[in-house]
Every structure is written in C-alpha cells, then in structure tokens.
C-alpha cells in the first residue's frame, strides 16, 4: 500500500496480485440544491484533491497495525454567488488529514478522513476507482443487497427525474464475477456509481452536503418544484470539523462467497476486550454462533412475552440455505415463528444446535428455549 501526499492511496491485493490506484481522491462540487436534493449550478466547477501538495507521516506502527497519514489543504470556493449560477472566486482553506491503516490478519483497509469545513454550498465526495467495467453496482440495504444499473435509465416523464445516487447501509461494491472492490462506510448512506471514459466504474461516496435551505423551487434537477417549506437552515452548511470513517475491501469472486457482508459487520462492530483478572473481570461466556454469508443475523433479543431467546436472520443469497445456530447453553426446544414472534413450527434441536432452512432472500425468526 502506498499513500500519496494528496491523500490518495494505491493498493495491491496480495492474493490476486491486482492493483487498485488513486483510491480516496476527494472531489468537491457546488450544491445549489436543498436538504432534500443535490443540484449542480448552471456553471459547474469541481475541485479535486488530486495532486495537492502535502506531507505524509507514519501515524502508527505497533507491529500488529500500521498507519500512514497525509495532511494537505483543499482550497474551495467560499460559497455560491448571489445569483446561484456559479461558485464564488473567493477561496477558503479547508485542512484535510487522510489516514490509511492496515491490521495484521485483516483484509480490510481502514480509512479515516478529517476535514475542517470552511466552505458553503458544496458537496464533498471520496472517489474509489475500481478498475472494473461492470453493468451494475451492489449496495447493502434492508434485508437485501440491492443490485442496480450503473447507467441509470432516463425517465423524462417522471415528476422528479431520477438521480445517480443510491442509498446504502453498510457497504457498496462493484464486481465482475472474478473480482470486486467493496467500500464500507459508517453513517454515510449515499453513494453513486460513476462510469469513467474507459468504461470502468468508480464509487463516489458522499461525505458532506452543505446547503442553506430546507427546500427551494429554483433548481432544475427537481423541475423547480418545492419539496417542503422554503426555510433557511444555516446549520446545514455543516461548518467546522468532521471525521469520516470508511474502509476498502478488495476480494475475489462474488461478494457472497467472499464474505463481504461478514467483513463489513466485523469492521463496524470490533470485538471489545478487557484486561481480565486484574480488572476483576471473569472470563466471559458466549451465547450464539451463527453461519456467515450469505446468511446474516439481524437481531438477537429476548422474546417479548416468554423467557426465551429470539434470533432473526436473513438469507441474502439466491439459493436455499440451511442455517445451523450453535447456542452457548443446552437447548430444550426451538420453533420457527412469524415476525410477531408467534410460534409456527417446531425445529429440530440437538444438544446446543438448532437447524433452520431459509429460502433465497427470506427472513427467518427462530425462538429458542434453554434447558
């Protein structure tokens, strides 16, 4: 892995030998929209961090993990002009620190971007060129990994024309059957697949949208129609310091067989550790062991009415799977329930294991009684 002074980094996937270059470049454009929708100006202007002069330092080196950090300055137009047709010529300095971290034994590359935002009326995104020419983009959603076309189909007859951005929960990815690149994000729910001139796809992850109005009726991307009351919202300019946590995972094959969802979960919720006996902590007992992708546990809770355990999981794949749940205590009985947690059918429980068949893209809820 190589980190450049402008905050971009190059990555080589050791297992496959494939290289990914120019990851994490920052791209900033004007935003004359509102809190509902982004809109470019009549005279657009985009500022990129590519080639920005900066300095790289070693931020961490423990033997188990290492991090490099690049510090540089983005010079951005201060705001849009009063006529909202273009960005102002006045510039403000926005200091940036981009840190890239590798951990021994982990295939995930951690990325943290810290920024002091001093500009208004703009959208800041981080771009991750995948080098993959794919027709679709994958985005993690509610009980489903959505597959959407990269090249959006225009619908001029729609009341509001479609936009290029798509929602995501934990990650988005681009793959071609032999390899893929996934970008994990924490609290960053918007991404756009961008087709390059050579046909490959980059993932543009929205970091900031800075606007000053709840709703407006003067920009073309929403046919100059209001989406709500025209109320000024100066705090939506998002002035001040910000920190964005994301990660990159190169992989081989398809996302489901490569364990992308599981890797995302582990990255988002790292294992908590305590020192142990000296802190008066006794060794902990475990409760549940569940299978990995494409099966995904979405809830573990106590039953609303009974003193039993409820485990909810979803099959994100396109084939029927059998999930074997291993419990940390002996099981007296298990049942498949509906979403209201009403028992529907008894399941076979042997010792500490419970098996349940889950169809493609099906949600299964299991109730477990301890011995």
N, C-alpha and C positions, 0 to 999 in steps of 0.2 A: 504494500500500500504506500502511495506517495501523496503527500499533502502539499499543495502549492500555496504561495503567498496570497493568492486571491480567494482562498477558502475552498477551491475545488480539489477533488482528490481522484486518483486513479487506483483501480483495484484489480488484482488478478485472482481469479478463483483457482485455488491450487488443484482441486480435484479434476477440473476440466481443462485448466490452462487458459481459459477465456479471459480476456481483459475488458474492463469497463472504464472508460476515460471521461474526464470532465464532469464527474458527479458532483452535485450540490451547488452548481452555479446559481447565483441569485439573479433574478430578473425582476425589475420594478417598472410598472407602467402606471399611467394615470387612471383614476377611477372617478368618473363623473356620475356614477350611479347613486344608489342609496343603500340602506341597510338590507334591503331585500335582494337587489340585483346589481351586479357589476356592469359598467358600461365604459368603453373607451371614448375618448374625445374625438371631435371632428378632425383634429390634427394630432394624431397619437405620437407619443415619444416614449421609448423604452430605454431604460438604463440597465446595463449588465455589470456584474462584478468581475466578469472575465477580464483578466489582465490587470486587475487593480494591484497596485504596489502595496506590499505588506511584509510582515515578518512572521516566521514560523519558529516555534519553540517546542521543546519537549515538556508536556504538561504532566505526564505521569509515566513512571517506569518502575513497576514493582516486581517484575518477573512473571507475575500472573496476569497483569494487564499493562498496556501501554497506550499513551495518548499523545497526539500532536495537536497543537493549536495554532491557527493562523489569525493574526489581527490585522485589519485593514479598515479603510473608511469608504463608505458609499456616499458619493456626492449626488444628492437628489434635488430635483426642483422643489421649492418650498411648498407650493400649493398649485392649484389651477388658477387661471386668470379669471377676473370677474365675469367675463362672458362665457366661461366654462367651455371654451372651444380648444384650449391648449394649456400646457403646463407653463408656469412662470419661468422667467430666465434667472430669477434669484435662486441660489442654491444653498442647501444646508448640509452640514457634515453629519452623517449617521455612522458612529463607530460600530464595527462588527467584530465578533470573535467566533470563529468556527472551529470546533473541537471534534476530532475523529478518534475513536477509541477501539482497540482490539483487545479481546479477552481470550486467554488460553483455553482451548477446547470448545469455543463458541464459534459458529459460522456467521454470527451476526456482527455487523459493523455499526457501533453506536455513533450517532452524530448529534451534537448539540450546537445550536446557533443562538448566540446572544446579540441583541441589537438594541441600540438606543435610537428610538424613532423620533425624529425631529421634523418630519415632513407631514404634509396633509394631502388628502385627496389622491391616494395611490393604492396600488395593490402590489404586494411583495410575494414572490413565489420562489421556491427552490426547484431547480430542474435536474432530473436524473435521466440522462440519455441511456437507453437500454441496449442500443445497437441491434435490436430485434425488429424485423419487419412483420408485424402481426396484424390481423384484421380486427382483433378485439382486445379489450382491457378487462381485467378481473378486479373487482372491488368487493371487499368484505362488507356484508350487510346484515340485516336482521334474519337470523336462521338461514342464511343463504349467501354463497359467494356469487355475486352478480357478474354476468358476462355481457358486456355492452360493446357496440361497434366503436372503433376508434374514429372513423369518419362518420360524423353524425349526418343523418338524413335530413335535409331541409324540409320544413313544413311551413311555407309562407301563408297557408290558410289558417294556421293556429292563431288564437287570440294573443298568445305570447309565444314568440318564436323560441325554439329550443336553444339551450346554451351548451357550450362544450364541456363544462364542468360536470362532474358526477359526485354523488355522496359516497363516503366510505366510513367504516367504523374503525377497524384496526389496521388494515393494510390495503394496498393495491399492487397489482403485478401485471407484467407483460411477459408472455411466453410463446414459444413456437413449437412445442412438443418435445424438443431436445434440451432446451434450457430456458431459464427465466430469470427475471430480476424483480424482487419484491421490495417495496418501500413501506416500512412500518411508521406509524405516526401516533402520537399521544395527544388527543384533544385537537386534532387538525382534521376536520371532517370533509374537506373539499379537495379534489384532485382533477386534473384534466390531462387526457392523453393527447400529445401534440405530435403530429406527423412531420418529420423532417424532410428535407429535399431528397434525400436518398431513400426514402420510404420507411426508414426505421422510426421507432416511437420513443418519445421521452415522456416521463411522468412529471407533470408540473404540479407541485404541492403548494397550496395556498398557505402562506404563513400569516400574512396580515391583509385585511381590507380596511382602509381608513377613509371614512366618508363623514360628512357633516349633517346628513339629513335622514330622518326615518323613512321618508318616501318623497319622490319627486315625479313630476309628469312631463319632463322635458328631455328625456334621452331615448334614442331610437330602439335600443335592444328590448324595450318593453312597449314599443309602439306609442311612446309618450302618454302612457296611462299611469295613474297613481295606483299604488298597491296598499295605501293606507294614508293617514293624515300627513300633511306636509309640515313636519315639526323639526326644527333644528335640533341636532344631537351632537354637540361639540365633543363630548367624551368619546364618541365613536371614531374620532380621529386617532385614537389609540396612541397618544403621545407618551413618551417615557421608555423605560427599559422593558425588554421582553426576552424570554428564553424559550426556545423551541426544542423539543426532544423528538428525535426520529431515528431510524435505523435502516440499513440496507442489507438485503439477503440475496446473494446470487445462488442459484440452485440448478440442478439437472432434472430433466423430465418434467412432469406436471406438478402443479402446486400441491395436489392432494397426496401424491406419493412421496413428495419431497418434504412433507411435514411443515409446510409454511404456516398454517394456522397454529399449530402447536408451538412453533418457534416464536410466533408473534405473542402468544399467551405468556410464554416463559419470559420474554423480554419485557412485557408490560407489567408483570407481577413477579419480580425476582424473589427468590427464596429468602425469607427472613432468618437471621441467625443470632443466637445469643451465646455468651461465653460459656455458660454452663454452671457447674457446681459452685464456683466462686461467687456467682451472682444469685445463688440459691434457686437456680432453675433445674428442675429434674428433667431427665430425658423424656421427650415428648412421644406420644402415641399417635399413629396415623389413622385416618378414618376411611379414606377411599382411594382406590387406584383404578383408573379408567383407561380405556384404549385411546390411541391417538388418531390422527387424521385418517379418513375423512369424518370420523365420529368426534363430536365435540360436546363436552359437558357445559351446559349453560346455566345451571342452577343446582345448588346443594342447600337444602333447608330442612327445618322441622315441619312436619305436617301441621296444618292449621288446627286440626281437632284432635289428632291422636299422637301418642308419644312414639312416633316412627320417623324414619328419615325419608326425604323425598329427593330423588336425583332426576334431573331433566337433561336430556341430551338430544342432539340433532345429527342426522346423517347428511353431511354436506356434499356427499358424492352422488354419483348417478347409478350405483348398484346397491343391492340389498346387502346389509352388513349385520353380523351378529356381535353385539357388544357384551363383553364379559366384565362385569363390575366386581372388583375384589374389595371386600369390606374388612376393616380392621378389627371387627368383632364377629363372633358366630351369629349366623342369620337364622331366625326362627321361621320367617316367611317373607315372600315378596309378591307384589302384584303390579300389573300394568294398570295405570289409571288414565283418566282423561285430564284435560288441562285444569279442571276444577278439583282434581285430586280425589275423584270418586273411583273406587276400585272397579275394574272391568274384567280382568282375567288374572288367574294365579300364574306365577312364573316358577320355574324350577330353580330351587336354591339348594346348593350342595356345599355344606360347610360354611365357608366365607365367600362363596362365589354365587353371583346371580347373572344369568344369561338372558338377553332380550334381543329379538330380531327387530331391526329398524330398516324400513324401506328407504329408497332414494329420496332425499330431501324431506324426510319425515321427522317429526318431533315425537319423542317418546318420553313419557313420565313414569318413573318407577318408584313405588313405595316399598320400603324395607323395614321389617320388624326385627329387632335384635333379640337373641336368645336370652 
